[in-house]
């Protein structure tokens, strides 16, 4: 599975995903920092990458219908400090090894993961 890690997430995300056996590219590493949501969405589609982000705009299923996108994982946490966000990803990795977010929207919260597909 291939992921694109948004610039609003810790830089540790890509190495953690790679260590789990996934392919992970970063928005900043591809010189896409500051790109609009539509540009980022199109790049993910072209590369068939699941987007991992904090940006709640990507949780809008009318703007980004799950079936028309390779997949979107949005992290939601009251605290967005680095240790909290890294812990959320580490909690998510076992789920990613069991299930695929392909053509789905996943909302990852400290106490649960919500899935939505259409």
C-alpha positions as CSV (number, residue, x, y, z in Angstrom):
1,X,0.0,0.0,0.0
2,X,1.2,3.5,-0.9
3,X,0.7,6.6,1.3
4,X,1.2,10.3,1.0
5,X,1.9,12.0,4.3
6,X,0.6,15.6,4.5
7,X,2.9,18.4,5.6
8,X,0.8,19.0,8.7
9,X,1.9,15.7,10.2
10,X,5.2,14.9,12.0
11,X,8.1,13.9,9.8
12,X,8.3,10.6,11.7
13,X,5.2,9.3,9.9
14,X,6.9,8.3,6.7
15,X,9.6,6.2,8.4
16,X,7.1,4.6,10.7
17,X,5.0,3.5,7.7
18,X,8.1,2.3,5.8
19,X,9.2,0.2,8.8
20,X,5.8,-1.4,8.8
21,X,6.3,-2.4,5.1
22,X,4.4,0.3,3.4
23,X,5.6,2.8,0.7
24,X,5.4,6.4,2.1
25,X,6.1,9.7,0.4
26,X,5.8,13.1,2.0
27,X,4.2,16.3,0.7
28,X,7.3,18.3,1.7
29,X,9.7,15.8,0.2
30,X,8.0,16.2,-3.1
31,X,8.0,20.0,-3.0
32,X,4.2,20.2,-2.6
33,X,4.3,22.2,0.6
34,X,1.6,24.9,0.4
35,X,-0.2,23.2,-2.5
36,X,-4.0,23.5,-2.5
37,X,-6.2,20.6,-1.5
38,X,-7.3,20.0,-5.0
39,X,-3.6,19.7,-6.2
40,X,-2.8,17.3,-3.4
41,X,-5.9,15.2,-4.1
42,X,-5.1,15.0,-7.8
43,X,-1.5,14.0,-7.1
44,X,-2.7,11.2,-4.8
45,X,-5.1,10.0,-7.4
46,X,-2.3,10.0,-10.1
47,X,0.1,8.1,-7.9
48,X,-2.6,5.9,-6.4
49,X,-1.6,6.9,-2.8
50,X,-3.8,7.0,0.3
51,X,-3.5,10.5,1.8
52,X,-2.8,10.8,5.5
53,X,-3.6,14.3,6.9
54,X,-4.9,16.4,9.8
55,X,-6.8,18.6,7.3
56,X,-10.5,18.2,8.0
57,X,-11.4,19.5,4.5
58,X,-10.5,16.0,3.3
59,X,-13.2,14.5,5.6
60,X,-15.9,16.1,3.4
61,X,-17.3,13.2,1.5
62,X,-19.1,15.5,-0.9
63,X,-15.9,17.2,-1.9
64,X,-13.8,14.0,-1.7
65,X,-16.1,11.0,-2.3
66,X,-14.3,7.9,-1.0
67,X,-15.0,5.8,-4.1
68,X,-13.3,8.5,-6.3
69,X,-10.2,8.7,-4.3
70,X,-7.4,6.2,-3.5
71,X,-8.2,6.6,0.2
72,X,-8.0,9.3,2.9
73,X,-7.0,8.9,6.6
74,X,-7.7,12.0,8.7
75,X,-6.3,12.2,12.2
76,X,-8.5,13.9,14.9
77,X,-7.2,14.6,18.3
78,X,-7.7,17.4,20.8
79,X,-4.0,17.5,21.3
80,X,-1.9,17.8,18.1
81,X,1.5,17.7,19.6
82,X,4.1,15.4,18.0
83,X,4.1,12.6,20.7
84,X,0.3,12.4,20.6
85,X,0.2,12.2,16.8
86,X,3.0,9.7,16.6
87,X,1.2,7.5,19.1
88,X,-2.0,7.7,17.0
89,X,-0.1,6.5,13.9
90,X,1.5,3.7,15.9
91,X,-2.0,2.7,17.1
92,X,-3.2,2.7,13.5
93,X,-0.4,0.6,11.9
94,X,-1.8,-2.7,13.1
95,X,-5.2,-1.9,11.6
96,X,-3.5,-1.0,8.3
97,X,-1.8,-4.4,8.3
98,X,-5.3,-6.0,8.6
99,X,-7.5,-3.6,6.5
100,X,-7.0,-1.3,3.6
101,X,-8.3,2.3,3.5
102,X,-8.6,2.0,-0.3
103,X,-11.5,4.0,-1.5
104,X,-12.5,4.8,2.1
105,X,-12.4,7.6,4.5
106,X,-10.9,6.7,7.9
107,X,-11.2,9.1,10.8
108,X,-8.6,8.2,13.4
109,X,-9.3,9.4,17.0
110,X,-7.6,8.5,20.2
111,X,-10.2,6.0,21.2
112,X,-11.5,4.7,17.9
113,X,-11.2,4.5,14.1
114,X,-14.3,5.3,12.0
115,X,-14.6,4.0,8.5
116,X,-16.7,5.4,5.7
117,X,-17.1,4.2,2.2
118,X,-19.7,4.8,-0.5
